[in-house]
Amino acid sequence: MSLSKDTVLPRLIEIIEPFNKKGIALSADTSFARDLELDSLTVMDLVAEIEDEYDIILPVNMLPDLETIGDVAGAVAEIKNK
């Protein structure tokens, strides 16, 4: 079954919600650094949860390009569809 960014996004938001200490509304445009202000350790915990949920590995060299929840949803869909 092929995944799209739009099918990944709702579940991804559910995974990220516990990390949302600021209580802001999460959307595809939400930035991890600017909006959620996540530190690097928290980001690595979040990455581990996403990898476990989707049974994937997010390449470390890809992480700097994943600035928003939408970016991550697109990357997850791309990796799962390979």
Backbone as a chain_set.jsonl record, in Angstrom:
{"seq": "MSLSKDTVLPRLIEIIEPFNKKGIALSADTSFARDLELDSLTVMDLVAEIEDEYDIILPVNMLPDLETIGDVAGAVAEIKNK", "coords": {"N": [[0.841, -1.177, 0.0], [0.637, 2.125, -0.914], [1.86, 5.055, 0.608], [0.943, 8.446, 1.261], [1.96, 11.85, 1.781], [-0.211, 13.181, 2.902], [-1.67, 11.092, 4.055], [0.026, 10.208, 6.025], [0.344, 12.401, 7.685], [-1.826, 12.95, 9.725], [-1.44, 10.88, 11.712], [1.21, 11.308, 12.344], [1.05, 13.804, 13.566], [-0.31, 13.039, 15.87], [1.693, 11.517, 17.096], [3.587, 13.467, 17.605], [2.297, 15.201, 19.329], [2.605, 14.69, 22.24], [5.105, 15.849, 22.609], [4.672, 18.47, 22.368], [5.034, 20.862, 24.179], [4.38, 23.502, 24.333], [1.776, 23.69, 23.657], [0.639, 24.439, 21.215], [-1.329, 24.704, 18.167], [-0.988, 22.025, 15.997], [0.216, 21.58, 12.71], [0.851, 20.885, 9.204], [2.625, 22.884, 8.593], [3.932, 23.505, 10.931], [6.872, 24.306, 12.61], [9.65, 22.548, 13.891], [11.854, 23.666, 15.266], [11.386, 26.526, 15.391], [8.609, 26.857, 16.132], [7.898, 24.761, 17.987], [10.16, 24.667, 19.508], [12.026, 22.575, 20.089], [14.651, 20.803, 21.671], [17.832, 19.274, 20.787], [18.074, 16.683, 21.916], [15.42, 16.014, 22.494], [14.421, 16.032, 19.914], [15.753, 13.799, 18.874], [14.58, 11.76, 20.402], [11.973, 11.984, 19.447], [12.371, 11.373, 16.733], [13.121, 8.678, 17.025], [10.688, 7.593, 17.927], [9.057, 8.041, 15.68], [10.407, 6.49, 13.787], [10.044, 3.936, 14.935], [7.246, 3.717, 14.842], [6.681, 3.68, 12.076], [8.39, 1.751, 11.155], [10.892, 2.363, 9.934], [14.014, 3.887, 8.932], [15.146, 7.048, 9.471], [17.38, 8.74, 7.611], [20.331, 10.175, 8.946], [21.587, 12.267, 7.585], [19.468, 13.412, 6.313], [17.917, 14.656, 8.221], [18.507, 17.475, 8.903], [17.127, 18.814, 6.88], [14.497, 18.476, 7.439], [12.361, 20.443, 8.508], [9.727, 21.077, 9.167], [6.551, 19.672, 10.273], [5.183, 18.771, 8.059], [7.309, 18.363, 6.265], [8.524, 16.124, 7.441], [6.43, 14.271, 7.258], [6.303, 13.974, 4.479], [8.849, 12.87, 4.011], [8.675, 10.444, 5.436], [6.635, 9.151, 3.985], [7.91, 8.959, 1.483], [10.147, 7.29, 2.105], [8.829, 4.97, 2.999], [7.591, 4.179, 0.653], [9.559, 3.281, -0.986]], "CA": [[0.0, 0.0, 0.0], [1.416, 3.348, -1.046], [1.52, 6.128, 1.546], [1.166, 9.812, 0.816], [2.203, 12.819, 2.853], [-1.503, 13.477, 3.535], [-2.125, 9.971, 4.878], [0.96, 10.104, 7.147], [0.27, 13.6, 8.523], [-2.625, 12.879, 10.962], [-0.795, 10.011, 12.706], [2.429, 11.984, 12.746], [0.651, 14.838, 14.528], [-0.603, 12.33, 17.126], [2.978, 11.126, 17.681], [4.292, 14.684, 18.025], [1.534, 15.927, 20.356], [3.207, 14.66, 23.586], [6.303, 16.681, 22.612], [4.175, 19.832, 22.161], [4.952, 21.463, 25.519], [3.846, 24.861, 24.217], [0.335, 23.576, 23.463], [0.187, 25.124, 20.01], [-2.014, 23.873, 17.171], [-0.023, 21.396, 15.102], [-0.186, 21.439, 11.316], [1.973, 20.558, 8.317], [3.559, 24.016, 8.559], [4.553, 23.705, 12.232], [8.325, 24.13, 12.615], [10.161, 21.929, 15.114], [12.749, 24.591, 15.972], [10.792, 27.835, 15.621], [7.31, 26.807, 16.807], [7.899, 23.847, 19.135], [11.39, 24.914, 20.261], [12.547, 21.294, 20.574], [16.108, 20.693, 21.715], [18.331, 18.158, 19.984], [17.769, 15.419, 22.575], [13.994, 15.769, 22.28], [14.269, 15.691, 18.498], [16.192, 12.413, 18.679], [13.51, 10.921, 20.97], [10.86, 12.034, 18.497], [12.785, 10.601, 15.556], [13.043, 7.262, 17.397], [9.267, 7.209, 17.949], [8.579, 8.005, 14.293], [11.012, 5.311, 13.163], [9.368, 2.757, 15.475], [5.859, 3.695, 14.353], [6.612, 3.367, 10.641], [9.384, 0.722, 10.859], [11.816, 2.94, 8.968], [15.167, 4.625, 9.448], [15.314, 8.376, 8.864], [18.828, 8.957, 7.499], [20.818, 11.333, 9.709], [21.892, 13.369, 6.675], [18.191, 13.984, 5.879], [17.278, 15.355, 9.338], [18.551, 18.939, 8.867], [16.176, 19.327, 5.892], [13.137, 18.233, 7.92], [12.115, 21.568, 9.409], [8.321, 21.146, 9.563], [5.853, 18.388, 10.362], [4.915, 18.375, 6.674], [8.555, 17.822, 5.697], [8.702, 14.773, 7.986], [5.39, 13.428, 6.659], [6.739, 13.681, 3.115], [10.003, 11.969, 4.072], [8.184, 9.123, 5.861], [5.926, 8.563, 2.83], [8.924, 8.636, 0.476], [10.92, 6.132, 2.563], [7.951, 3.78, 3.03], [7.195, 3.808, -0.692], [10.728, 2.78, -1.729]], "C": [[0.892, 1.247, 0.0], [0.92, 4.406, -0.066], [1.762, 7.474, 0.897], [1.431, 10.685, 2.035], [0.912, 13.079, 3.621], [-2.019, 12.332, 4.394], [-1.238, 9.805, 6.115], [0.717, 11.221, 8.167], [-0.587, 13.464, 9.789], [-1.988, 12.026, 12.06], [0.493, 10.649, 13.223], [2.125, 13.078, 13.774], [0.325, 14.206, 15.879], [0.696, 11.949, 17.849], [3.685, 12.347, 18.27], [3.595, 15.379, 19.189], [2.137, 15.851, 21.759], [4.471, 15.523, 23.718], [5.952, 18.171, 22.511], [3.951, 20.518, 23.51], [4.368, 22.865, 25.495], [2.332, 24.857, 23.972], [-0.2, 24.286, 22.236], [-0.541, 24.149, 19.077], [-0.974, 23.334, 16.203], [-0.61, 21.265, 13.707], [1.046, 21.075, 10.501], [3.03, 21.65, 8.333], [4.267, 24.262, 9.891], [6.041, 23.363, 12.173], [8.769, 23.538, 13.957], [11.0, 22.918, 15.923], [12.035, 25.889, 16.352], [9.527, 27.763, 16.469], [7.332, 25.962, 18.082], [9.112, 24.03, 20.035], [11.95, 23.635, 20.886], [14.067, 21.319, 20.594], [16.538, 19.414, 20.995], [18.029, 16.799, 20.603], [16.297, 15.043, 22.37], [13.726, 15.381, 20.832], [14.676, 14.238, 18.256], [15.183, 11.426, 19.267], [12.331, 10.848, 20.011], [11.175, 11.226, 17.248], [12.674, 9.106, 15.847], [11.591, 6.785, 17.411], [8.699, 7.093, 16.546], [9.126, 6.771, 13.59], [10.339, 4.032, 13.647], [7.961, 2.617, 14.906], [5.773, 3.206, 12.914], [7.605, 2.298, 10.208], [10.318, 1.17, 9.735], [13.038, 3.482, 9.706], [15.197, 5.959, 8.709], [16.808, 8.656, 8.804], [19.254, 10.252, 8.192], [21.089, 12.525, 8.788], [20.622, 14.048, 6.146], [17.59, 14.894, 6.959], [17.371, 16.879, 9.28], [17.546, 19.564, 7.894], [14.727, 19.185, 6.342], [12.783, 19.276, 8.976], [10.687, 21.63, 9.934], [7.725, 19.746, 9.658], [5.536, 17.871, 8.952], [6.132, 17.793, 5.991], [8.761, 16.381, 6.153], [7.674, 13.821, 7.385], [5.776, 13.036, 5.236], [7.897, 12.699, 3.091], [9.575, 10.555, 4.461], [7.501, 8.429, 4.681], [6.932, 8.126, 1.756], [9.705, 7.376, 0.851], [10.069, 4.868, 2.539], [7.605, 3.294, 1.631], [8.352, 3.303, -1.55], [10.715, 1.277, -1.799]], "O": [[1.79, 1.381, 0.831], [-0.283, 4.626, 0.073], [2.673, 7.629, 0.083], [1.155, 10.295, 3.17], [0.929, 13.185, 4.848], [-2.734, 12.571, 5.367], [-1.702, 9.314, 7.143], [0.867, 11.01, 9.37], [-0.11, 13.836, 10.861], [-2.001, 12.421, 13.226], [0.819, 10.536, 14.405], [2.867, 13.249, 14.741], [0.648, 14.775, 16.921], [0.78, 12.05, 19.072], [4.311, 12.254, 19.326], [4.248, 16.081, 19.961], [2.181, 16.88, 22.433], [4.858, 15.884, 24.829], [6.836, 19.026, 22.563], [2.811, 20.727, 23.927], [3.91, 23.366, 26.522], [1.684, 25.899, 24.069], [-1.362, 24.693, 22.209], [-0.388, 22.933, 19.187], [-0.174, 24.091, 15.653], [-1.77, 20.891, 13.535], [2.149, 20.97, 11.038], [4.209, 21.374, 8.11], [5.121, 25.145, 9.973], [6.423, 22.274, 11.744], [8.321, 23.971, 15.019], [10.861, 22.99, 17.144], [12.078, 26.303, 17.511], [9.382, 28.526, 17.424], [6.844, 26.392, 19.127], [9.103, 23.603, 21.19], [12.303, 23.615, 22.065], [14.7, 21.796, 19.652], [15.706, 18.579, 20.64], [17.752, 15.847, 19.873], [15.979, 13.885, 22.104], [12.904, 14.507, 20.557], [14.006, 13.526, 17.507], [14.954, 10.364, 18.687], [11.762, 9.779, 19.792], [10.328, 10.476, 16.762], [12.188, 8.347, 15.008], [11.301, 5.681, 16.95], [7.949, 6.164, 16.248], [8.394, 6.083, 12.879], [10.088, 3.13, 12.847], [7.54, 1.521, 14.534], [4.896, 2.412, 12.573], [7.669, 1.962, 9.025], [10.511, 0.473, 8.739], [13.078, 3.525, 10.935], [15.264, 5.999, 7.481], [17.445, 8.797, 9.848], [18.613, 11.291, 8.038], [20.846, 13.669, 9.172], [20.696, 15.143, 5.588], [16.831, 15.808, 6.638], [16.379, 17.54, 9.586], [17.156, 20.719, 8.067], [13.824, 19.716, 5.695], [12.892, 19.028, 10.177], [10.446, 22.167, 11.015], [8.31, 18.769, 9.19], [5.614, 16.67, 8.695], [6.018, 16.838, 5.223], [9.127, 15.518, 5.355], [8.008, 12.687, 7.04], [5.592, 11.886, 4.837], [7.933, 11.797, 2.253], [10.056, 9.579, 3.885], [7.76, 7.256, 4.412], [6.807, 7.039, 1.191], [9.904, 6.495, 0.015], [10.535, 3.814, 2.107], [7.35, 2.105, 1.443], [8.154, 2.938, -2.709], [11.617, 0.678, -2.384]]}, "num_chains": 1, "name": "protein.A"}
